[in-house]
Amino acid sequence: MWKENSVVFGGVHMKNSGVNKVTLGFEREILVPVTTATTNPGMATSPDRLPALNRPNMVSVGTIVFLAQELMFFAGLFAMYFTSRANGMETGDWANQTAHLNVVFGLIITIVLVTSSVTSQMGVFAAEKGDVFGLRKWFTVTILLGVVFLGLVAFEWTEMVLHGVTPQSSVYGSVFYIITGFHMAHVTAGIIAFIVVMLRVAKSKFTPAQATAAMVTSYYWHFVDVIWIGVFVTLYLVQ
């Protein structure tokens, strides 16, 4: 409810009715009303009025940037493959080289790596629950599957070499070993990362930082798995 108050001081008549007015003689000037926390309690300082600052996790941001860089790297390798394929199809040598690929064996390799992606995620679920034993168990299985994957790809290399497909023999041989070789290097890096995470967990108390490290490592492993699916489709199916 508005209250109207009048004050006379030194010939100056001041009247307050929600808007401050000053009257001197016959001249009137209306001052701009000033709203304060007293006149408007709803504007009183309150933590609820301050916008929440949701800052992104720097580890997650760094991981996304790193994986984006790796994605561009493999995109360049795939571009190299299809460019070489276009040139090789014209000469007729490309089909002779791809005929030595074992699609069924390549599918088995893919299944092994995709399974390792599942086990790594199970390790992340265990880490989120603080289950150190489960984390070690699933990451150990992931490491073993990664080693099996490397062994299977190495066996595939041996079979290709025995059939005369080498980096020196043809353009196809060069791009085949470059793409699979770089992917094997990334798988090896992932295995080392898993081992580092397990060593950190074994030597100190399990902390949220270690859980984050396990999660980031798993993200990298998922990325490597997805890249291999692209490699399998390109090399073994498209050829």
Buried (B, 14 or more C-beta within 10 A) or exposed (E): EEEEEEEEEEEEBBBEEEEBBEBEEEEEEEEEEEEEEEEEEEEEEEEEEEEEEEEEEEEEEEBEEBBEEBEEEBEEBBEBBEEBBEEBEEEEBBEBBBEBBBEEBBEEBBEBBBBBBBBBBBBBBBBEEEBBEBBBBBBBBBBEBBBBBBEBBEEBBEBBBEEEBBBEBBBBBBBBBBBBEBBBEBBEEBBEBBBEBBEBBEEEEBEEEBBBBBBBBBBBBBBBBBBBEBBBEBBBEEB
